[in-house]
């Protein structure tokens, strides 16, 4: 079984796997439209994490993990809790295209996608509003800023040829806001 990750799974799968491949799926774009009240946020201050939006002309880069034997049941049980129960995600089968030059046919992979019907779905907002929400959110897996920056780093280092305007626009908005927050905190401490 192959499992495709496009958010925190790219750097922290949390389950045992046999192999991993960087690549993409077609027909979806990644969006920070899913709320998170557990891993990267709280009930009071929900974080923003990514989901996939059907988008005919788009592709989303990430990592596919191959799980075999006993790894299958353990990984699916773990992901069902992490993504479906806590995150509000549904599962789909998609065609994964490995980045490798000599890759054969696409691989069928399982992917978790949050839909607008789940209670944590936040939907669209401006990049600036998403960045402002990310800055103030933190959950049991860490700060929401870390989530955004690790995802941007993954794209930069493993998929430099790929564009993800949504992701990089939010990162840019976050960086433009951060100096203001630091200045405000410093000036408050001095008074």
PyMOL commands that set and color helices and strands:
alter all, ss='L'
color gray80, all
select helices_A, chain A and resi 8-10+70-85+127-135+144-158+165-190
alter helices_A, ss='H'
color red, helices_A
select strands_A, chain A and resi 2-5+19-36+47-66+89-98+107-114+138-139+142-143
alter strands_A, ss='S'
color yellow, strands_A
deselect
rebuild
show_as cartoon
